Amino acid sequence: MQDVMIITQEDSSEVLAANQKTGVTNMKKLSVLSALVAISVFLLSIQSFAQPGMKWSGSGGWGPKSQYGRTYNPATVESLGGEVINVEKFVPGKRMSYGIHLTLKTDRETISIHLGPAWYLENQDIKIEAGDRIEVKGSRIIYAGKPAIIAAKVKKSDEILTLRDENGFPVWAGWRRR
């Protein structure tokens, strides 16, 4: 013999209501899970755009109020010219993004010229390479025990790359003056 179960209309309504409630609960769980996945993907994608060693805001340590930025002294500004021996990346201080400096051979000396942050220089029209003859105006400093120049202006042929104003304020930080 088989057991036969008789389901009344009242019973089927209860079963249907229970199934609908479970379905709504599952939909809510699915919606919350989808939202969490979307937020996670968004946060991970934002992080991938940041360069290693750089901060989200600011100038990567190259601002006028940074320890390195304060080494520019308008009282030690001079002009010199010569041939570029090499152009290299360097990191002038802790927690700074890398910058560009070049070695300049003049009639009197061979000296390091600090230009500025790579993220700024790499987006300029003027490109300076080994073998170029340039004129530099900047502040003479002692860096790592050796003389160096923090450049304010660099002239190559008839092109001028302005990096700092007469007080040493970096052009890449100019929007902060307002």
C-alpha positions in Angstrom: 0.0 0.0 0.0 1.0 3.4 -0.7 0.6 6.3 1.6 -1.3 9.0 0.0 -1.1 12.6 1.2 -3.9 14.9 0.6 -3.0 18.5 0.3 -5.8 21.0 0.7 -5.9 24.4 -0.9 -5.1 25.9 2.6 -2.0 23.8 2.9 -0.8 24.7 -0.6 -1.1 28.4 0.2 1.1 27.9 3.3 3.7 26.1 1.3 3.6 28.7 -1.5 4.0 31.5 1.1 7.0 29.8 2.8 8.6 29.3 -0.6 8.1 33.0 -1.5 9.5 34.1 1.8 12.6 31.9 1.3 13.0 33.3 -2.2 12.9 36.9 -1.0 15.4 36.1 1.7 17.7 34.4 -0.9 17.3 37.5 -3.2 18.3 39.8 -0.4 21.4 37.7 0.4 22.3 37.6 -3.3 22.0 41.4 -3.5 24.2 42.0 -0.5 26.8 39.6 -1.7 26.8 41.2 -5.2 27.2 44.7 -3.6 30.2 43.4 -1.5 31.9 41.9 -4.5 31.4 45.1 -6.5 32.9 47.2 -3.7 35.9 44.8 -3.4 36.6 45.0 -7.1 36.3 48.8 -7.0 38.8 49.1 -4.1 41.3 46.7 -5.7 41.1 48.6 -9.0 41.8 51.9 -7.3 44.9 50.5 -5.6 46.3 49.2 -8.9 46.4 52.8 -10.2 48.7 54.0 -7.4 52.4 53.8 -8.2 54.5 52.0 -5.6 56.1 54.4 -3.2 53.8 57.3 -4.0 51.1 58.8 -2.0 47.5 59.4 -3.2 47.7 63.1 -2.8 50.6 65.6 -2.6 53.7 65.8 -4.6 55.5 62.5 -3.7 57.8 64.4 -1.3 58.7 67.1 -3.9 56.6 69.9 -2.5 58.1 73.3 -1.4 57.6 72.5 2.3 59.3 69.1 2.2 62.7 68.7 3.7 64.3 68.4 0.3 62.2 71.3 -1.1 63.5 73.6 1.7 67.1 73.1 0.6 66.6 75.5 -2.4 68.2 78.8 -1.3 67.6 81.9 -3.5 70.8 83.4 -2.1 72.9 80.7 -3.7 71.4 80.9 -7.2 73.9 80.8 -10.1 74.0 80.1 -13.8 76.3 77.6 -15.5 76.5 75.9 -18.8 78.1 72.8 -20.3 77.5 69.3 -21.7 75.2 66.7 -20.3 77.2 63.6 -19.4 74.3 61.5 -18.3 70.6 61.6 -17.2 69.5 59.3 -14.4 66.7 58.6 -12.0 67.3 59.2 -8.3 65.5 59.3 -5.0 66.7 62.3 -3.0 65.1 61.4 0.4 63.0 58.9 2.3 59.4 58.6 1.3 59.9 60.5 -1.9 59.0 59.4 -5.4 62.0 59.2 -7.8 63.3 62.2 -9.6 65.6 63.0 -12.5 69.1 64.4 -12.2 71.8 64.9 -14.7 75.5 65.2 -14.6 76.8 68.4 -16.2 80.4 69.0 -17.3 81.3 72.7 -17.3 84.7 74.4 -17.9 85.2 74.4 -14.1 83.6 71.2 -12.8 81.4 68.2 -13.2 78.3 68.7 -11.1 75.0 67.0 -10.4 71.9 69.0 -11.5 68.7 68.0 -9.7 65.7 68.7 -12.0 62.6 67.5 -10.2 60.1 64.7 -9.9 60.0 62.2 -12.8 56.2 62.2 -12.9 56.4 65.9 -13.8 59.4 65.9 -16.1 58.2 62.9 -18.1 55.2 64.9 -19.2 57.1 67.9 -20.5 57.8 68.7 -24.2 61.5 69.4 -23.7 63.7 66.3 -23.3 67.3 66.5 -22.1 69.7 63.7 -23.1 73.4 62.9 -22.8 75.4 65.0 -25.2 73.1 68.0 -25.1 74.6 71.4 -24.4 72.5 73.3 -21.8 72.5 76.3 -19.5 71.2 75.9 -16.0 70.1 78.5 -13.4 69.6 77.1 -9.9 70.5 77.0 -6.3 73.9 75.5 -5.3 73.6 73.1 -2.4 75.6 70.3 -0.8 73.9 66.9 -1.4 75.3 63.7 0.0 78.5 65.6 0.8 79.0 66.9 -2.8 78.1 70.1 -4.5 74.9 70.0 -6.6 72.5 72.4 -8.2 68.7 72.3 -7.7 67.6 73.6 -11.1 65.1 76.5 -11.5 65.5 76.9 -15.3 67.1 74.8 -18.0 67.8 76.2 -21.4 68.4 73.8 -24.4 68.8 75.6 -27.7 65.9 77.9 -27.9 63.7 75.9 -25.5 63.4 76.8 -21.8 62.2 74.3 -19.1 61.0 76.3 -16.1 61.0 74.2 -12.9 60.9 76.7 -10.1 60.2 80.4 -9.6 62.7 83.0 -8.3 62.0 81.9 -4.7 62.4 78.2 -5.5 58.7 77.4 -5.5 58.2 74.3 -7.8 56.0 74.8 -10.8 54.4 71.4 -10.3 53.1 72.7 -6.9 51.8 76.0 -8.4 48.1 75.0 -8.1 48.5 75.0 -4.3 49.2 78.7 -4.1 45.7 79.8 -4.8 
